[in-house]
Amino acid sequence: MTPFITPLAAEQKSQAVTDWAARAGWVVGLLLFVALLYWLMREGWKWRGTLQGDLPELPAVPDEPGETRLSLTGRYHGSTTAGQWLDRIVARGLGTRSRAELTLTDRGLAVVRPGAQDFFVPAAALRGARLDKGIAGKVLTEGGLLVVTWRHGDKDIDSGFRADHPAEHAAWVEALTTLNSTTEGAR
């Protein structure tokens, strides 16, 4: 067996030379593919906004919203069509994630979002609140998300919030449910 291996070991071979042109071509191709995917996602986001263009303008936060019942700071994770946790709404800036400051008054819910469009949900438009585990693009542990249901135009909307201190969520559900029941009685 040794006589067979010896000639192979004695044969001179040079190291294969890297083909830099082919390698650069693959890298450029991969970068173009990633850019195409990003562009397609962006176009899909814009198309979704166009399809939801019938959504009316969001009410602005009033200068005097009233006496504060509850407030919290946290994150706004997005809005969906009520009951359909994966049907994200992107029109009117509702698809933009951001920090959020929520203030509940007798007049409604003020959502102040630095870097994104603020909006106000009048008390008559509030439909309730619940603890949930997810909304389009965000999944947490059970009860880790405060979901506020409200009516805007002819559409019911679920908006997801996560407080900096999630223990506050239960008080918000109770307060929004109480506010909803008092406004339903007044309607």
Secondary structure, DSSP 4 states (H G I P E B T S, - for coil): -HHHHHHHHHS--PPPPP-HHHHHHHHHHHHHHHHHHHHHHHHHHHHHHHHTTTSPPPPPPPS---SEEEEEEEEEEEEEETT-TT-EE-GGGTT--EEEEEEEESSEEEEE-TTS--EEEEGGGEEEEEEESEETTEE-STT-EEEEEEEETTEEEEEEEEESSGGGHHHHHHHHHHHHHHHHHH-
